[in-house]
Structures are given as structure tokens and as C-alpha cells.
């Protein structure tokens, strides 16, 4: 069994707004790890944040709901969610910041 196939679902999420320099990546990693979601979060050159996440649909839904608010200093203007094939990514153990 491919280790990537054990995930129920996966998402690529792009968050725009005031989301860099406000503890967004670290807070996202904490929430994702608490939900047993695997993946990573990174700042992009255009000022947005990208999240790759895999786990149960329930856990992903909870993470996405949190991403729509973010940490206290953030201002989230837009969240784009794309469904991706869980087998299309080599998932790290746990959730990491890039």
C-alpha cells in the first residue's frame, strides 16, 4: 500500500490578506498537528500563504475553517481551496513550516 493512499482527502489552500509576518505559518502548523493533518505551509513571493494538507475530510474542514480567520494579528481576505489527489504529493510526517 502506498503510504500516500491512506489519506482520505487532500487540499491545496491559498490564503491572501495580511498573512505574512503575523505568526500565520506557526499557528497553522500548530492547528494542523492538533488535528493530525499532514503537510506543510509556506510564504509565497506574492505575499500569500500556501498550505498543502492531507487527512480526514473532517480534520481538513476544521483546518480550513480556522484558516479563514487565522491568528489574531492576521487579516484574511481570501481563501482558495483546491481538491488534490492525496497520492500526488509525498507527505511529510506531521505538519511542517517551510
N, CA, C and O atoms as a Tinker XYZ file with bonds, in Angstrom:
   392  protein
     1  N      0.849000   -1.188000    0.000000    73     2
     2  CA     0.000000    0.000000    0.000000    64     1     3
     3  C      0.887000    1.240000    0.000000    63     2     4     5
     4  O      1.786000    1.355000    0.832000    81     3
     5  N      0.652000    2.138000   -0.893000    73     3     6
     6  CA     1.372000    3.401000   -0.951000    64     5     7
     7  C      1.030000    4.214000    0.293000    63     6     8     9
     8  O     -0.142000    4.355000    0.640000    81     7
     9  N      2.054000    4.753000    0.968000    73     7    10
    10  CA     1.800000    5.495000    2.207000    64     9    11
    11  C      0.933000    6.725000    1.961000    63    10    12    13
    12  O      0.275000    7.201000    2.886000    81    11
    13  N      0.917000    7.249000    0.741000    73    11    14
    14  CA     0.085000    8.414000    0.436000    64    13    15
    15  C     -1.384000    8.060000    0.303000    63    14    16    17
    16  O     -2.239000    8.933000    0.454000    81    15
    17  N     -1.704000    6.792000    0.022000    73    15    18
    18  CA    -3.093000    6.412000   -0.232000    64    17    19
    19  C     -3.907000    6.266000    1.048000    63    18    20    21
    20  O     -5.122000    6.078000    0.980000    81    19
    21  N     -3.275000    6.347000    2.202000    73    19    22
    22  CA    -4.028000    6.179000    3.448000    64    21    23
    23  C     -4.818000    7.430000    3.827000    63    22    24    25
    24  O     -5.674000    7.378000    4.711000    81    23
    25  N     -4.538000    8.548000    3.169000    73    23    26
    26  CA    -5.252000    9.780000    3.483000    64    25    27
    27  C     -6.597000    9.791000    2.767000    63    26    28    29
    28  O     -6.707000    9.440000    1.592000    81    27
    29  N     -7.586000   10.196000    3.497000    73    27    30
    30  CA    -8.939000   10.276000    2.947000    64    29    31
    31  C     -9.038000   11.382000    1.905000    63    30    32    33
    32  O     -9.704000   11.223000    0.882000    81    31
    33  N     -8.373000   12.502000    2.169000    73    31    34
    34  CA    -8.516000   13.663000    1.292000    64    33    35
    35  C     -7.274000   14.543000    1.392000    63    34    36    37
    36  O     -6.495000   14.449000    2.341000    81    35
    37  N     -7.111000   15.398000    0.387000    73    35    38
    38  CA    -6.008000   16.358000    0.399000    64    37    39
    39  C     -6.470000   17.656000   -0.246000    63    38    40    41
    40  O     -7.333000   17.663000   -1.124000    81    39
    41  N     -5.878000   18.749000    0.211000    73    39    42
    42  CA    -6.234000   20.062000   -0.301000    64    41    43
    43  C     -4.984000   20.925000   -0.466000    63    42    44    45
    44  O     -4.027000   20.820000    0.302000    81    43
    45  N     -5.020000   21.774000   -1.482000    73    43    46
    46  CA    -4.064000   22.860000   -1.608000    64    45    47
    47  C     -4.852000   24.134000   -1.328000    63    46    48    49
    48  O     -5.882000   24.386000   -1.953000    81    47
    49  N     -4.366000   24.930000   -0.391000    73    47    50
    50  CA    -5.110000   26.104000    0.060000    64    49    51
    51  C     -4.220000   27.333000   -0.081000    63    50    52    53
    52  O     -3.053000   27.307000    0.310000    81    51
    53  N     -4.767000   28.399000   -0.633000    73    51    54
    54  CA    -4.039000   29.665000   -0.790000    64    53    55
    55  C     -4.775000   30.705000    0.020000    63    54    56    57
    56  O     -5.982000   30.888000   -0.143000    81    55
    57  N     -4.048000   31.396000    0.905000    73    55    58
    58  CA    -4.642000   32.400000    1.774000    64    57    59
    59  C     -4.028000   33.752000    1.431000    63    58    60    61
    60  O     -2.807000   33.894000    1.365000    81    59
    61  N     -4.893000   34.742000    1.215000    73    59    62
    62  CA    -4.437000   36.092000    0.883000    64    61    63
    63  C     -4.957000   37.074000    1.931000    63    62    64    65
    64  O     -5.994000   36.856000    2.558000    81    63
    65  N     -4.209000   38.152000    2.097000    73    63    66
    66  CA    -4.539000   39.185000    3.075000    64    65    67
    67  C     -3.266000   39.580000    3.786000    63    66    68    69
    68  O     -2.184000   39.520000    3.203000    81    67
    69  N     -3.378000   39.983000    5.032000    73    67    70
    70  CA    -2.184000   40.233000    5.844000    64    69    71
    71  C     -1.867000   38.923000    6.556000    63    70    72    73
    72  O     -2.299000   38.689000    7.684000    81    71
    73  N     -1.099000   38.072000    5.868000    73    71    74
    74  CA    -0.879000   36.714000    6.346000    64    73    75
    75  C      0.605000   36.354000    6.475000    63    74    76    77
    76  O      0.940000   35.218000    6.813000    81    75
    77  N      1.481000   37.306000    6.210000    73    75    78
    78  CA     2.911000   37.071000    6.417000    64    77    79
    79  C      3.394000   38.004000    7.518000    63    78    80    81
    80  O      2.981000   39.161000    7.603000    81    79
    81  N      4.286000   37.471000    8.367000    73    79    82
    82  CA     4.822000   38.266000    9.467000    64    81    83
    83  C      3.861000   38.418000   10.635000    63    82    84    85
    84  O      4.036000   39.305000   11.472000    81    83
    85  N      2.851000   37.563000   10.700000    73    83    86
    86  CA     1.854000   37.644000   11.771000    64    85    87
    87  C      1.657000   36.299000   12.465000    63    86    88    89
    88  O      0.598000   36.035000   13.034000    81    87
    89  N      2.698000   35.438000   12.411000    73    87    90
    90  CA     2.665000   34.136000   13.071000    64    89    91
    91  C      1.692000   33.168000   12.389000    63    90    92    93
    92  O      1.212000   32.222000   13.015000    81    91
    93  N      1.404000   33.407000   11.110000    73    91    94
    94  CA     0.426000   32.585000   10.396000    64    93    95
    95  C      0.923000   31.153000   10.181000    63    94    96    97
    96  O      0.200000   30.192000   10.441000    81    95
    97  N      2.162000   31.020000    9.704000    73    95    98
    98  CA     2.680000   29.671000    9.433000    64    97    99
    99  C      2.779000   28.836000   10.706000    63    98   100   101
   100  O      2.350000   27.683000   10.727000    81    99
   101  N      3.336000   29.407000   11.757000    73    99   102
   102  CA     3.491000   28.660000   13.008000    64   101   103
   103  C      2.132000   28.277000   13.595000    63   102   104   105
   104  O      1.949000   27.155000   14.066000    81   103
   105  N      1.191000   29.202000   13.564000    73   103   106
   106  CA    -0.155000   28.916000   14.079000    64   105   107
   107  C     -0.846000   27.842000   13.248000    63   106   108   109
   108  O     -1.532000   26.973000   13.787000    81   107
   109  N     -0.659000   27.909000   11.935000    73   107   110
   110  CA    -1.245000   26.892000   11.051000    64   109   111
   111  C     -0.673000   25.522000   11.375000    63   110   112   113
   112  O     -1.413000   24.543000   11.466000    81   111
   113  N      0.646000   25.449000   11.550000    73   111   114
   114  CA     1.282000   24.172000   11.879000    64   113   115
   115  C      0.756000   23.625000   13.205000    63   114   116   117
   116  O      0.513000   22.424000   13.321000    81   115
   117  N      0.578000   24.484000   14.198000    73   115   118
   118  CA     0.041000   24.034000   15.484000    64   117   119
   119  C     -1.360000   23.467000   15.326000    63   118   120   121
   120  O     -1.662000   22.403000   15.867000    81   119
   121  N     -2.211000   24.161000   14.598000    73   119   122
   122  CA    -3.584000   23.695000   14.401000    64   121   123
   123  C     -3.607000   22.397000   13.598000    63   122   124   125
   124  O     -4.332000   21.465000   13.944000    81   123
   125  N     -2.826000   22.337000   12.540000    73   123   126
   126  CA    -2.799000   21.131000   11.707000    64   125   127
   127  C     -2.307000   19.929000   12.500000    63   126   128   129
   128  O     -2.896000   18.852000   12.415000    81   127
   129  N     -1.241000   20.097000   13.268000    73   127   130
   130  CA    -0.726000   18.985000   14.078000    64   129   131
   131  C     -1.750000   18.537000   15.110000    63   130   132   133
   132  O     -1.889000   17.340000   15.362000    81   131
   133  N     -2.473000   19.484000   15.713000    73   131   134
   134  CA    -3.506000   19.132000   16.690000    64   133   135
   135  C     -4.638000   18.332000   16.050000    63   134   136   137
   136  O     -5.294000   17.531000   16.715000    81   135
   137  N     -4.863000   18.555000   14.748000    73   135   138
   138  CA    -5.919000   17.846000   14.015000    64   137   139
   139  C     -5.407000   16.573000   13.328000    63   138   140   141
   140  O     -6.164000   15.898000   12.630000    81   139
   141  N     -4.127000   16.247000   13.524000    73   139   142
   142  CA    -3.483000   15.096000   12.873000    64   141   143
   143  C     -3.490000   15.214000   11.355000    63   142   144   145
   144  O     -3.631000   14.220000   10.643000    81   143
   145  N     -3.338000   16.431000   10.877000    73   143   146
   146  CA    -3.245000   16.693000    9.445000    64   145   147
   147  C     -1.763000   16.746000    9.085000    63   146   148   149
   148  O     -0.968000   17.355000    9.800000    81   147
   149  N     -1.398000   16.112000    7.982000    73   147   150
   150  CA    -0.021000   16.165000    7.488000    64   149   151
   151  C      0.085000   17.199000    6.386000    63   150   152   153
   152  O     -0.900000   17.518000    5.720000    81   151
   153  N      1.296000   17.725000    6.198000    73   151   154
   154  CA     1.502000   18.638000    5.098000    64   153   155
   155  C      2.500000   19.716000    5.429000    63   154   156   157
   156  O      3.410000   19.517000    6.234000    81   155
   157  N      2.321000   20.872000    4.794000    73   155   158
   158  CA     3.249000   21.980000    5.002000    64   157   159
   159  C      2.563000   23.307000    4.713000    63   158   160   161
   160  O      1.517000   23.369000    4.067000    81   159
   161  N      3.189000   24.365000    5.213000    73   159   162
   162  CA     2.719000   25.726000    4.990000    64   161   163
   163  C      3.926000   26.560000    4.625000    63   162   164   165
   164  O      4.999000   26.398000    5.205000    81   163
   165  N      3.752000   27.467000    3.648000    73   163   166
   166  CA     4.872000   28.307000    3.221000    64   165   167
   167  C      4.376000   29.670000    2.765000    63   166   168   169
   168  O      3.262000   29.817000    2.261000    81   167
   169  N      5.246000   30.671000    2.958000    73   167   170
   170  CA     5.004000   32.005000    2.420000    64   169   171
   171  C      5.351000   31.989000    0.940000    63   170   172   173
   172  O      6.321000   31.350000    0.534000    81   171
   173  N      4.566000   32.686000    0.136000    73   171   174
   174  CA     4.851000   32.820000   -1.282000    64   173   175
   175  C      5.297000   34.255000   -1.586000    63   174   176   177
   176  O      5.002000   35.186000   -0.836000    81   175
   177  N      6.002000   34.407000   -2.687000    73   175   178
   178  CA     6.585000   35.703000   -3.053000    64   177   179
   179  C      5.538000   36.800000   -3.246000    63   178   180   181
   180  O      5.845000   37.980000   -3.079000    81   179
   181  N      4.307000   36.427000   -3.596000    73   179   182
   182  CA     3.264000   37.429000   -3.825000    64   181   183
   183  C      2.589000   37.909000   -2.539000    63   182   184   185
   184  O      1.637000   38.687000   -2.595000    81   183
   185  N      3.078000   37.448000   -1.376000    73   183   186
   186  CA     2.517000   37.866000   -0.093000    64   185   187
   187  C      1.452000   36.941000    0.460000    63   186   188   189
   188  O      0.954000   37.159000    1.565000    81   187
   189  N      1.097000   35.915000   -0.289000    73   187   190
   190  CA     0.098000   34.954000    0.181000    64   189   191
   191  C      0.789000   33.794000    0.902000    63   190   192   193
   192  O      2.017000   33.711000    0.942000    81   191
   193  N     -0.014000   32.919000    1.460000    73   191   194
   194  CA     0.466000   31.716000    2.133000    64   193   195
   195  C     -0.182000   30.521000    1.451000    63   194   196   197
   196  O     -1.370000   30.547000    1.128000    81   195
   197  N      0.623000   29.456000    1.232000    73   195   198
   198  CA     0.106000   28.235000    0.631000    64   197   199
   199  C      0.189000   27.105000    1.645000    63   198   200   201
   200  O      1.192000   26.941000    2.339000    81   199
   201  N     -0.890000   26.329000    1.717000    73   199   202
   202  CA    -0.963000   25.177000    2.604000    64   201   203
   203  C     -1.248000   23.946000    1.753000    63   202   204   205
   204  O     -2.172000   23.951000    0.939000    81   203
   205  N     -0.463000   22.898000    1.938000    73   203   206
   206  CA    -0.767000   21.576000    1.393000    64   205   207
   207  C     -1.138000   20.721000    2.591000    63   206   208   209
   208  O     -0.360000   20.627000    3.541000    81   207
   209  N     -2.302000   20.098000    2.572000    73   207   210
   210  CA    -2.777000   19.372000    3.738000    64   209   211
   211  C     -3.473000   18.077000    3.335000    63   210   212   213
   212  O     -4.202000   18.024000    2.345000    81   211
   213  N     -3.230000   17.031000    4.129000    73   211   214
   214  CA    -3.878000   15.740000    3.906000    64   213   215
   215  C     -4.345000   15.175000    5.236000    63   214   216   217
   216  O     -3.670000   15.303000    6.258000    81   215
   217  N     -5.511000   14.550000    5.203000    73   215   218
   218  CA    -6.071000   13.956000    6.413000    64   217   219
   219  C     -7.516000   13.563000    6.159000    63   218   220   221
   220  O     -7.920000   13.356000    5.015000    81   219
   221  N     -8.277000   13.464000    7.211000    73   219   222
   222  CA    -9.691000   13.153000    7.055000    64   221   223
   223  C    -10.415000   14.404000    6.555000    63   222   224   225
   224  O     -9.941000   15.523000    6.752000    81   223
   225  N    -11.552000   14.209000    5.913000    73   223   226
   226  CA   -12.305000   15.363000    5.435000    64   225   227
   227  C    -12.761000   16.239000    6.605000    63   226   228   229
   228  O    -12.830000   17.461000    6.471000    81   227
   229  N    -13.069000   15.629000    7.744000    73   227   230
   230  CA   -13.476000   16.388000    8.924000    64   229   231
   231  C    -12.332000   17.267000    9.423000    63   230   232   233
   232  O    -12.535000   18.449000    9.699000    81   231
   233  N    -11.136000   16.700000    9.538000    73   231   234
   234  CA    -9.980000   17.462000   10.013000    64   233   235
   235  C     -9.627000   18.579000    9.031000    63   234   236   237
   236  O     -9.305000   19.691000    9.448000    81   235
   237  N     -9.687000   18.288000    7.733000    73   235   238
   238  CA    -9.395000   19.321000    6.738000    64   237   239
   239  C    -10.423000   20.438000    6.800000    63   238   240   241
   240  O    -10.071000   21.610000    6.667000    81   239
   241  N    -11.669000   20.097000    6.996000    73   239   242
   242  CA   -12.718000   21.116000    7.135000    64   241   243
   243  C    -12.472000   22.024000    8.322000    63   242   244   245
   244  O    -12.672000   23.236000    8.234000    81   243
   245  N    -12.039000   21.447000    9.436000    73   243   246
   246  CA   -11.739000   22.252000   10.628000    64   245   247
   247  C    -10.533000   23.150000   10.390000    63   246   248   249
   248  O    -10.520000   24.303000   10.819000    81   247
   249  N     -9.516000   22.621000    9.704000    73   247   250
   250  CA    -8.341000   23.444000    9.409000    64   249   251
   251  C     -8.711000   24.601000    8.485000    63   250   252   253
   252  O     -8.286000   25.735000    8.704000    81   251
   253  N     -9.496000   24.315000    7.460000    73   251   254
   254  CA    -9.899000   25.364000    6.510000    64   253   255
   255  C    -10.737000   26.429000    7.223000    63   254   256   257
   256  O    -10.578000   27.620000    6.954000    81   255
   257  N    -11.610000   26.018000    8.111000    73   255   258
   258  CA   -12.407000   26.986000    8.874000    64   257   259
   259  C    -11.499000   27.897000    9.694000    63   258   260   261
   260  O    -11.735000   29.103000    9.769000    81   259
   261  N    -10.463000   27.329000   10.308000    73   259   262
   262  CA    -9.517000   28.148000   11.069000    64   261   263
   263  C     -8.730000   29.079000   10.145000    63   262   264   265
   264  O     -8.495000   30.238000   10.488000    81   263
   265  N     -8.323000   28.580000    8.974000    73   263   266
   266  CA    -7.550000   29.390000    8.029000    64   265   267
   267  C     -8.339000   30.618000    7.559000    63   266   268   269
   268  O     -7.739000   31.626000    7.183000    81   267
   269  N     -9.652000   30.548000    7.575000    73   267   270
   270  CA   -10.472000   31.684000    7.162000    64   269   271
   271  C    -10.418000   32.820000    8.179000    63   270   272   273
   272  O    -10.818000   33.945000    7.881000    81   271
   273  N     -9.925000   32.526000    9.371000    73   271   274
   274  CA    -9.779000   33.531000   10.431000    64   273   275
   275  C     -8.305000   33.819000   10.685000    63   274   276   277
   276  O     -7.887000   34.977000   10.704000    81   275
   277  N     -7.521000   32.764000   10.880000    73   275   278
   278  CA    -6.091000   32.903000   11.139000    64   277   279
   279  C     -5.802000   33.371000   12.554000    63   278   280   281
   280  O     -6.712000   33.495000   13.374000    81   279
   281  N     -4.518000   33.631000   12.841000    73   279   282
   282  CA    -4.133000   34.091000   14.173000    64   281   283
   283  C     -4.579000   35.533000   14.399000    63   282   284   285
   284  O     -4.972000   36.215000   13.452000    81   283
   285  N     -4.520000   36.001000   15.641000    73   283   286
   286  CA    -5.057000   37.328000   15.978000    64   285   287
   287  C     -4.522000   38.503000   15.152000    63   286   288   289
   288  O     -5.285000   39.423000   14.859000    81   287
   289  N     -3.257000   38.506000   14.770000    73   287   290
   290  CA    -2.701000   39.644000   14.041000    64   289   291
   291  C     -2.951000   39.580000   12.532000    63   290   292   293
   292  O     -2.658000   40.536000   11.814000    81   291
   293  N     -3.483000   38.470000   12.055000    73   291   294
   294  CA    -3.718000   38.301000   10.618000    64   293   295
   295  C     -5.020000   38.966000   10.191000    63   294   296   297
   296  O     -5.916000   39.207000   10.999000    81   295
   297  N     -5.094000   39.255000    8.902000    73   295   298
   298  CA    -6.342000   39.685000    8.273000    64   297   299
   299  C     -6.488000   38.829000    7.015000    63   298   300   301
   300  O     -5.750000   39.005000    6.045000    81   299
   301  N     -7.433000   37.916000    7.039000    73   299   302
   302  CA    -7.647000   37.013000    5.913000    64   301   303
   303  C     -8.684000   37.625000    4.984000    63   302   304   305
   304  O     -9.826000   37.860000    5.380000    81   303
   305  N     -8.275000   37.882000    3.735000    73   303   306
   306  CA    -9.179000   38.458000    2.742000    64   305   307
   307  C     -9.770000   37.402000    1.821000    63   306   308   309
   308  O    -10.902000   37.539000    1.360000    81   307
   309  N     -9.011000   36.356000    1.555000    73   307   310
   310  CA    -9.463000   35.347000    0.591000    64   309   311
   311  C     -8.818000   34.004000    0.902000    63   310   312   313
   312  O     -7.636000   33.935000    1.237000    81   311
   313  N     -9.606000   32.936000    0.787000    73   311   314
   314  CA    -9.104000   31.571000    0.942000    64   313   315
   315  C     -9.581000   30.774000   -0.262000    63   314   316   317
   316  O    -10.783000   30.622000   -0.480000    81   315
   317  N     -8.632000   30.265000   -1.045000    73   315   318
   318  CA    -8.943000   29.408000   -2.196000    64   317   319
   319  C     -8.598000   27.981000   -1.824000    63   318   320   321
   320  O     -7.502000   27.709000   -1.333000    81   319
   321  N     -9.527000   27.071000   -2.055000    73   319   322
   322  CA    -9.310000   25.669000   -1.724000    64   321   323
   323  C     -9.412000   24.840000   -2.995000    63   322   324   325
   324  O    -10.396000   24.926000   -3.730000    81   323
   325  N     -8.392000   24.043000   -3.244000    73   323   326
   326  CA    -8.365000   23.157000   -4.396000    64   325   327
   327  C     -8.247000   21.714000   -3.900000    63   326   328   329
   328  O     -7.362000   21.395000   -3.107000    81   327
   329  N     -9.135000   20.856000   -4.368000    73   327   330
   330  CA    -9.054000   19.426000   -4.047000    64   329   331
   331  C     -7.930000   18.830000   -4.874000    63   330   332   333
   332  O     -7.871000   19.024000   -6.089000    81   331
   333  N     -7.032000   18.099000   -4.208000    73   331   334
   334  CA    -5.951000   17.422000   -4.915000    64   333   335
   335  C     -5.958000   15.938000   -4.552000    63   334   336   337
   336  O     -6.525000   15.537000   -3.536000    81   335
   337  N     -5.332000   15.146000   -5.383000    73   335   338
   338  CA    -5.215000   13.705000   -5.153000    64   337   339
   339  C     -4.190000   13.481000   -4.041000    63   338   340   341
   340  O     -3.051000   13.930000   -4.168000    81   339
   341  N     -4.564000   12.799000   -2.955000    73   339   342
   342  CA    -3.616000   12.576000   -1.870000    64   341   343
   343  C     -2.347000   11.846000   -2.329000    63   342   344   345
   344  O     -1.283000   12.026000   -1.736000    81   343
   345  N     -2.451000   11.037000   -3.366000    73   343   346
   346  CA    -1.290000   10.288000   -3.854000    64   345   347
   347  C     -0.363000   11.147000   -4.708000    63   346   348   349
   348  O      0.706000   10.685000   -5.106000    81   347
   349  N     -0.749000   12.383000   -4.996000    73   347   350
   350  CA     0.056000   13.237000   -5.877000    64   349   351
   351  C      1.195000   13.949000   -5.159000    63   350   352   353
   352  O      2.024000   14.594000   -5.800000    81   351
   353  N      1.243000   13.838000   -3.836000    73   351   354
   354  CA     2.244000   14.545000   -3.040000    64   353   355
   355  C      2.929000   13.551000   -2.108000    63   354   356   357
   356  O      2.283000   12.646000   -1.579000    81   355
   357  N      4.223000   13.716000   -1.908000    73   355   358
   358  CA     4.936000   12.941000   -0.890000    64   357   359
   359  C      4.762000   13.683000    0.436000    63   358   360   361
   360  O      5.378000   14.729000    0.639000    81   359
   361  N      3.948000   13.166000    1.325000    73   359   362
   362  CA     3.574000   13.862000    2.557000    64   361   363
   363  C      4.611000   13.653000    3.646000    63   362   364   365
   364  O      5.065000   12.529000    3.861000    81   363
   365  N      4.991000   14.721000    4.337000    73   363   366
   366  CA     5.934000   14.585000    5.445000    64   365   367
   367  C      5.235000   13.965000    6.652000    63   366   368   369
   368  O      4.009000   13.871000    6.699000    81   367
   369  N      6.034000   13.550000    7.616000    73   367   370
   370  CA     5.482000   13.119000    8.890000    64   369   371
   371  C      5.078000   14.375000    9.643000    63   370   372   373
   372  O      5.904000   15.262000    9.858000    81   371
   373  N      3.844000   14.459000   10.036000    73   371   374
   374  CA     3.369000   15.653000   10.732000    64   373   375
   375  C      3.141000   16.804000    9.775000    63   374   376   377
   376  O      2.930000   16.602000    8.579000    81   375
   377  N      3.185000   17.996000   10.305000    73   375   378
   378  CA     2.927000   19.193000    9.533000    64   377   379
   379  C      4.100000   20.140000    9.720000    63   378   380   381
   380  O      4.516000   20.391000   10.852000    81   379
   381  N      4.640000   20.668000    8.631000    73   379   382
   382  CA     5.879000   21.440000    8.689000    64   381   383
   383  C      5.719000   22.843000    8.113000    63   382   384   385
   384  O      4.877000   23.095000    7.252000    81   383
   385  N      6.553000   23.742000    8.617000    73   383   386
   386  CA     6.680000   25.091000    8.047000    64   385   387
   387  C      7.837000   25.083000    7.078000    63   386   388   389
   388  O      8.876000   24.480000    7.344000    81   387
   389  N      7.662000   25.744000    5.964000    73   387   390
   390  CA     8.767000   25.905000    5.015000    64   389   391
   391  C      9.259000   27.322000    5.069000    63   390   392
   392  O     10.191000   27.680000    4.348000    81   391
